[in-house]
Amino acid sequence: MNEYYLKQLLNSNSKLNDKITEFIKEKIIVKQEVDINEIKGHIEKSEHNLNFIKDTLKQGYSDWAITGCYYAMYQAVLALILKKGYSSKNHDATLCILIKEYYKKGIEQEDVELMNKFFVDYQNLLFYIQAKNKREDATYSSNYKYDYKTVENLRIKAILFVNKAKEILK
């Protein structure tokens, strides 16, 4: 989701509700029973991804650690929205429910923006991998390479976010 549109959703309940209604009509967001075991499963997956990040960084694959950061946070968000009786089939819809149910109630603007940033970085990484697999111009690699220090900083932010989600779920 582009930053401008994200800020509009953060600042306008009517736009947010309209977008959620659209996602519900398209069956991208679905109301469902709260399932404690599924919530626990999402948190376990978050923790698994946090371990993946640490192991991946030790092996020098900082690009792939970005993927782990995204999925650690995304699984935590899926747990949060399920706690409110929702499931979602895409990133933007998930962010909309997160904003509706938790924004300024434990989740702050920086958290939402970080989740969105990870998704954008993840999409860029996928683009790079696809370009590389097609043997396209190797200059893409410098645009999508993440150094250890940057990813370690993002890993810490992902840990803090997952811990925040676990606190909210208590």
N, C-alpha and C positions, 0 to 999 in steps of 0.2 A: 504494500500500500504506500502510495507516495506521502511524503511528510505533510504536505499542505492538506490533503484530504484527511489524514489522521488527526491533525490539529482541529479541523472542522468537527470531526466526530467527538473529540474530547470536549469541545466547547459548545456543542449544540445537541441537546437531548432529542429534539425533533428530528434532526438529520440522522442521529444514531438510531432512533426507533424506526424511522423509515427504512434504513438499510437493514436492520434486523428483520423487519416485516418482509422485506424482499427476499432475504436469505431463507426465512421460514417458508414462504410460498414456493421457493425453488427447492425446498427440502435439503438445503445445505446445513441449516440449523434445525435440529429436531428436539422436541421436548421428550424427556424420558424419565423413568424412575431413577431416583438416586440409588446407586449401587455402591455400597461401602467397599466391597471387595475390588470392584473396578477402580475406584478412587485410589485404594492402596496400590493396585497394580500400576497405575500411572506414576505414582510417587516412586515405586520401586524402579520403574524404567528410567525416571529422572536420575535417580542415584546411580543406576547402571551406566547411564550416559556420562555422568560426572566422572566415574572411574575410567570410562573409555577415553575421555579427554586427557586425563592424567597420563594414562598409558601411551596414548598416541603422541603426546608431547615429548615423552621420554624417548620415543623412537624417532623423533624429528619430523613428524608429519603434521606440522602446524596447520596446514590448509584443512586437513580432515578434522582437526580438533574444532574448527568453526562449526562443522556439521554437528558434532557432539554437543557443543554449547547450545545451538538452536534446539536440538531435540530434547535436551535436559529441561530447558525452559518450557518448551511446547508441551511436553508431557505433564509438567506441573500445572500449566494453564488448563489442560484438558481435565485434570483432577478438580481444579477450582470450578470450572463451568459445570462439570457433572454434579458437583455438590449443590448447585443451584437448579439441577434438573435439565441440563442441556447437553447435547452432543453436537459436534460440528465436523464438517467435512473439508474445511479449508482454513487457511491462515487468517484471511481477512474476517471471515465470519467468527472465528474463535476470538480474535481481538475485539470485535464488536461486543460479544457477550462479556468478555473480561471487563471492558470499559463499563458496560451497563451495570454489572453486578458488583464490581469491586473498586472501580475508580474512586479515589478519595475515601475508600473504606478499607484501607490496608495496602492497596496498590496505587502507586503514584504515577504521574505523567512520565517520569524517567524510566519506570519499569516497562510501561507500554511502549515507549520509544525504543528501549533496548531490545525488547522482543521483536519489534518490527525491523530494527537494524540487523539482528541476527538473520532474519528471514531474507532480507535483501542481500546480505553477504553470502548466504547459502545459495541463493539463486545465481549470484555472480560466479560462485565456485562451480556450480553445475554447468554454467555457460562455458567456463574455461575448460572444464573436463571434456565437454562435448566438442569444443573447438580443437582440443588437443587430440582427441580420438579421431577426428576427421583430418588430422595432420595439417590443420590450418596454420596460419602465421604464428610462430612461436612467441611473438612479442606480447601476446595476451598474458603470458605467464607472469610478467612483472606486475601486471595490474591486479592480479588475484592471489599473490603470494603473501602469506601472513607470517611475520616474524614471531619468534618464541615469546618475546616480551609482550607484544600486543595480545597474542592469544592467551597468555597466562593472565593478563589483566581481565580479559573477557571471561576466562574460566572462573575467576574469583567472583565476577559479577553474576555469572550463572549460578554459582554455589549460593550466593546471598539471595538470589531470587527464589531458588528452590526452597531454601530455608524459610523465607518469608511465606511462601505458599503453604509449607507444612504448618507454620504457626497459625495462619488463617484457617486452615482446615481443622485445627484442634477443637 
